[in-house]
Amino acid sequence: MGTHRTPEQLKSIIMKGTQHIVAEGGMIYFSFPRLTAETGISAPTVYEHYKNKEDLLTTCFMTIDNEVSSMITSMLSGMPSKISDMTGLENLCWILWISYWNYLTAAADRTLFYWSFYNSHYYTPEIHKKRDVNFETFLGFISAVDERFSVSQKCNIRMLVANMIDGTVSMAVKVLKGFYPNDDVTAHTVYSMVFQPVFSMLDIKNEEKGEK
């Protein structure tokens, strides 16, 4: 007799197999026959849990996105609600970001899939809207920074948040593919790049205050 698996166990195996196939060859490489070869789970069984290939791929993507947003939301809920000074702000931003970076660089298949889906035709405006909902808490945090320090007089806050989230994934992919070392220097460099729009505005304002 074969090993009995619960629906949740089957879904976990299917999603991990999907991530691995896409990580190896990109979205175009994914197919149900390859998934069966990878996991030993037949296509009819996959169809019991997912309507079609698009449903499976989208579910995989949103599962990762939900994990990221839940992690950020959980961390923010345990941190001070008011940001009193620049040092506190930088420390808080770093703690949030490095947790996200470590999550991305800890699992190559997961992150390579995440980025491949984002750059595919499966990533639609409807999915983008769902991600906006996912990151409302982080958006609220950046908006609070904006209210405290006025960083975005000519910037779209949602675009800043998207740059922080998706720009970080882009660089994590380059690290996972071996273009850059996975070390502290790389992490600090990427952090500076994705948060540069915020902190450069703050630096300008501090310089202006110093001249007065």
Summary of the structure (lengths in Angstrom):
residues: 212
radius of gyration: 19.9
end to end distance: 80.3
largest distance: 80.3
contacts: 592
relative contact order: 0.10
helix: 77%
strand: 0%
